């Protein structure tokens, strides 16, 4: 008996099936809304009262509606937050219905419109609400300490001609934030100069207008990153999924609302990768774009001058600069060593920009710079950072290997033992498949391994890592480039 595989008569087209991007969007949206509401319930006990008495937010709400809502309700407990959630879920419903309607351009455009509305309703408008409430309640309220309060103070020091790495923050609003026993950041600024140098012009513009919040910079950069990110993957659903994963990242979305600064370095790395993609796709087409390669290298230099987490991407980015030389990968490590001069010629402008931004502070007071950026995070000195977070350091605490959270333990040995073999393995994997997807996936895994073995694995790092795992996974789904070498 044989199996008849001859095609039958054409069948009428059935209704469209649900897309996996819709399922992913639903999970991300609900997760972010719930996590945000739990965070607000935990740390903002006067949220409803502050919203009601705010001249703008409270003025938008009719008195009869406030009375009908009552003093208590589902979290978030403020009427504006509940309305934003209702709008966001309504847009999610419309997205899912548009997905079922079909794949015609009209419905695809509607899906993008609804996705933008969902991100606005779940992240941007709640962040705007926090910004307005902070202006009413004081600079140490409705925000995060390092990403907003301390960075604003750093900009002020910069404009006053003071060294932000020498000054302490005991006379700034930072002193009103956090737990008394863990306020060691009052004596250190652990971020790199591009964070406050880039933000300073926006701060001056805000001062002229009488209004500034550091989150405005983060939200602006993230919006631009979300607009450019679809260029990094292929296929409509993958593009939608990437924007959803970046914009509705359950941890980084919350961080954007309250103002942690991981989105700042994320944006500069994404800008660099978009420029790299434009350069790489032009190879062999007769319209080479060396200017895009230069732009990518410079943007990566800015990312590295923002936060040390970008440094871990440098080995993988260096290999991406050789993506137009696939023959080198086939020659193994020896071929990569011979490519050293080529990598140097391509990467030196970014390294020069990185050093140019750091040099004034290294020359001004190298000890203070080292103390703030490195010694503090490694827990050294009288005011070093405590053992903290969700990583393996909890075993050090629970086993009594240190006296308290400020104790010293040789985490660097564990970090090297875990991350160095992984780095060599990941680089070997990438040299055999030198694409954007593997580079981002390996970077995310390396960061996770490093911070898991380190003194602290703060939850906001997981949001940053998730962004690169998302980009790496979705970019890896695309077709591999041809294996041929450029002719010249």
N, C-alpha and C positions, 0 to 999 in steps of 0.2 A: 504494500500500500504506500503510495507516494503522497507527499504533501504538495498540494496545488498552491503555488505562490504567485500565480498570474494575477495582475491587478484586476479588480472588478470594475464595474461601472462607477463613474464619479458620483460621490455622495454629496448631498447638500451640506453646506457649511453649518456646523452647529454653533451654539452660543460659546462665547469666549470663556476660557477657564480662568480661575483666579491666578494672578501672578504672584511669584514668591516675593517680589519687592513689596507688594501690599501686605503680606503677612509680616515681613520684617518691619515695615513701617508701623504696623499696629502694635507689635511687641515693644518697639523702641518708644513709641509715643506714650503708651500706658505706663511703661516702666519709669520714664522720665517724670511724668506727671505725679506718679505715686512717690517717687524718691524726693521730688521737690516738696511735695506736701508734707511728708514726714520730717524733712529738714526744717521747714518753716515751723511746724508744730513744736519741734524740739528746742529751737533757739530764738524764736520770735514770739514771746508770750503776749506782747501788746500790739501785734500786727493789726488786728481789726480796729482797735481804737485809733491807732495812728493813721490808718487809711481813712477812717470816717472824718477825722478832724483835719486831714490834709486839704488845703484850699482848692487844689486842682482835682485830686482823686475823689475826695469826698463831694466836691461840687458836681461831679458827673453823675452822682447817684441820687435819685429822688428820695425824699424823706419817707414816703409811703413804702417804697421798696425796701429801705433799710429796716423799717419797722416790721415788715412781713418776714424778712430774713431772720430777725431776732438777734440775740446776743451770741448764740452758739449755733454751730452748724458743722458740716463736714469740712475737714482740712483740705486746702487752706481756709482758715476761718474768716477771711475778709471777703467782702462781696466782689471786689475787682478780680481777685484771684479765682473765685468760683466762676465768674463770667468768662474769664480767659480759658479756663479748662473746658467749659461748655462749648465755646467757639472752636477750640482746638479739636475736640472730639467730633464736632459737627463736620469740620473740614476733613478729618480722617474718614468719616463715613462717606463723604462726597468723593474722596480719592478712591476708595474701594469700589464705589459704584461706577466711577469713570473707568476703572481698570476692567470691570466686567463688560462695559459697553463696547469695547473693541480696541483695535490698534490703529485706528485712523488718526491722522495728524491732529485733528481737533481734540480728540480725547487725550492724546499724549500731551498736548499743550496744557490741557486742563489739569492733568496730573502734576505737571511741574508747578502750575499756579497753586494748586492745593497744598503741595509739599512746602512751598515757600510760606504759605499761610500757616501751616502747622508749626514750622520752625519759629515763625514770628510769635505765634500764640503760646508756644511752650517754652521759648527761651528769650526772645528779644523783648517782648512786651513785659514779661515778669521782671527782666533785668531793668527795664525802664521804670517799673514800679518801685523796685528797690532803690534805684538812683534818686527818684523823687522823695521817697521816704527818708533817705539819708540826708538830703538837703534840709529836711524839716527837723530831724531828730538829732543830728550831730554827726561829725566826720568819723566817729568810731562805731557807728551803728549801721546795720543793714549792708555789711560788706565784709571782705576778708582783710586780714592784717597785712600780709606781705605784698600781695598782688595789687592792692589799691592804696591802703593807708600809708604803708611804708614807701611805696614807689612815689606817691605824691609828695611825701616829705623829702625824698631823695631829689626830686626835680627842684624843689624849693632850695635845697642845699646847693645844687648845681647853679641855679640862677643867682645865688648869693656869693658864688665863688668859693664855696666850701667843698671839701672832699667828702663825698658820701660814705666812703669806706673808712674814714677817720672819725666822723661824727657819731655820736650815739643818738638814740631816738627816744630818750626818756622824757623829753620835753615836747613830744609830738603826740597826736591822738593815738599812736601805737600803744602808749602807756595805759590806755583805757581798755585794751582789747585782750582777751585770752585769760588763761589761768596764771595766777601770780607766780607759782613755782616754776612755770615753764616759759617765762618771758625772756629767754636769752637772746631772742632776735632783736631786742631793744638795743643791743650793743653791736649788731652786725647787719650788713646788707649783703646777702649771699648771691644776688643776681649780678649779671655782667652789664657793662655800660650801655649797650645798645637799647636796653629796656627803657632807661630814663632819657637817653639822648634822643631817641626817636619820638618819645612822648612829649618832650619839652615844648616844641612848637604848638602842639595841641593844647597844652596847659596854658601857654601864653594867650592863645586865642580864646580859651575858656575864661581866663581872668578878665580879658577885655569885655567879654559878654556877661560877666558876673556869674558864671556857672561852669563847673568842671567836675568830672568824675572819671577816673582812670579807666573804668569799664567802657567808656565810649570808644577808646582806642582799641580795646580788645574786640568789641562788637564790630567795629568797622573793618578791622583786619580779617576777622572770621567771615564776615559777609563776602569780602572779596575772595577769600580762600574757597568758600562754598561755590561761588560763581565760576571759579577756574577749575575746581576739582574734577568735574566731569570729563575734562580733556585727558585725564590720566588713565581712563578705562574705556573699554569698547563695549558697545551694546546699550540699548536704551534702558533696560531693566538694571543693568549693573551701574549705570550712571545714576539712576534714581536711588539705588541702594546705597551707593557711596555717599551721596549728599545726605541721605537720611542717617547713615551711620556716623558721619562727621557732625552733622547739625543737631542730631538728637541723641548723641552719645550720653547715656544715662548719668555718667559721672562728669564728663567735661561740660555737658549742658548745664548742670547744677553749678559747676565752677564758673561758667560764664555769667550766670545770674548773680553770683556773689562776688566774683572778681578775682579768682585765682588766675595766674598768668601763664599756664601751660598752653593756652590757645595762642599766645604771642609767638612762642618759638615754633609751634606747629604751623602757623601761617607762613612764616618765613621759609621753613623747609618745603612746604607745599608750593610756594611761589618758585623756589629753586627747581623743584622737580617738574613743574609745568614748563619752565624755560628749557630744562634738559630734554624733555619730551619733544618739544618743538624742534630742537637741534637734531636729535637722534632720528626723528621721522623724516627729516630732510636729507639724511645721508643717502647718497647714491641716486638721488632724484635729479641731479643737475642744478639744484637750487640750494646748495649748502648754506647754512645760516650760522656762521661762527659767532656772530654777535649774540645769539641766543645762548651759546655755550658760555661765553664770557658773562652774560647776565646771570646764568644759573650759578656759576662759581661765586660771583659777588654776593648773590642772595644767600647762598649757603654760608659764606663768610659772616654775613649779618646774623644768621641763625646761631652760628657758633659764638658770636659776640653777645648773644641774648641770655643763654642759659647752658650750663655744661651738659645737659641731657642731649644737646645736638651733637656733641663731640663723638658720641658713640656711633653716630651714623657715618662718620668720616671714612672708615675703611670700606664700607659698602658703596658710598658715594664715589670714592676713588676708583673702584672697579667699574662703576657706571660710566665714568669718563673714558673707559676703554671699550665701551659697548660697540663701537664701530670698528673694533679690531678683534673679531672673533677668533682669528687664527692664534692669537696669543693665548687664549684659553686652552686650545688644543695642545699647546706646548707646555702646559702645566705651570708650576711655580717658576721655573726658569724663564719662561716667556714673560711672566708678569714682572720678574726682576729686570729683564731687559727693557720692559716698558716704563721703568721708573723715570727716565728723562722726559718721556712724552707726558706722563702724568704731571710731573713738575711743571712743564711748560703750560699745561692747561690750568693747574690749580693755584699757581703762585699769586695771581691777582686777588683771589679770595682770601688767601692766607695773609697777604699784605694788608688788605682792608681790615681783617680781624685784628692784626697786630696794631694797626693805626688807631683803632678804637680803644684798645686796651693800654697802649703805650703811655698815655698821659698819666694814668692812675698807677701804673707800675713804676713810673719815674717819680711820681709825686710822693708816694709812700708805699714801697713794695711790701713792707711788713704788714701794713694795715690791709692791703688788698689780699694778700695771701691768707691773713687771719680770717677775713670775712668770707671769702669765697671757698676756702678749703678747710682750714683748721676748725672752723665752727661746725661745718657739716660732719666732720669726722669725730666730733665730740671732744676735741682737745681744748685745754685751757679752762679757766674758771667759769666761763660762760658758754661752753660748747653745747651743741644740740643733743638732746636726750635720745635714748633708745626708744623708738616709737614705731607705730604702724602695724601692718598686717603680715610682715615677713618672718623669716626664720629667727630674727632677733628675739622673738617671744620665747623661744626655747632657751636662749641664754638667760632671760629673766626668770623663767619659771624653774629652771634648774639651779638657780642661785649662784650662777657663775660671776655675777656682779652684785655689788651691794644695793644699788638702786639704778634708776634709769639714766643717771649721769655717769655711771661707772665706765671704766675703760675695758674693752675686750678686743682682741685682734681680728676684727671683722675683715681687714684687708686680706688676710690669708685665705679666708673662705671665699672672698670676692674673686681673687686671682684663680684659686683652684676651680671655681665654677665657670667663670666667664672666659678665661683664656682658651681652654680646650674647645668651648662652644664657638668662640670667635674664629679659630682656625678651621673648624669644621664648616661653619657658615660661609667663610670666604672660599673654601674649596668647592662648596656647593654652588656658590654664585659664579665662580669662574667658569663653571660648566653650563650655567644657565643665567647669563649676565643680563637680566631684565629688571625692570622696575619692581615687579611683583616680588620676586625672591629677595631683592635688596630690602624692601620695606618689611617683609615678613621676618627676615633674619634680624633686622634692627629691633623690631618689637620684642622678639624672643630674647635677644641679648639684654635689652634693658630690663625685662622681667626677671631674668636670671640674676643680673647684677644687683638690682634693688632687693630681690628676695634674700640674697646673701648679705646685704649691707646692714648698716646700723638702723636704717629706717626704710620702710616701704609705705609711704603715705598713699591714701586711697586716690588722690588726684593723679598720681603717677599712672595708675591703672587706666584712667580715662585717656591719657596721652598714649599709652601703649596700645590700647584698644583701637585708637584711630589708625595707627600704622599697621596693625594686624588686619583691619578692615581694608585698607588700601592695598596691602600686600596680597590678601586673599582674592580680592576682586580683580586686581590687575593681572594676577597669575592666571585667571580664567581665559584671558585673551590668547590669540594664536601667537606662537613663537615667531620671531623675525627670521628671515632667511639666514642661512649660515654662511653665505658668501662674504668675501672680504671686499672692502672698497678697492678700487683699481689703483688709486694713487697712494 
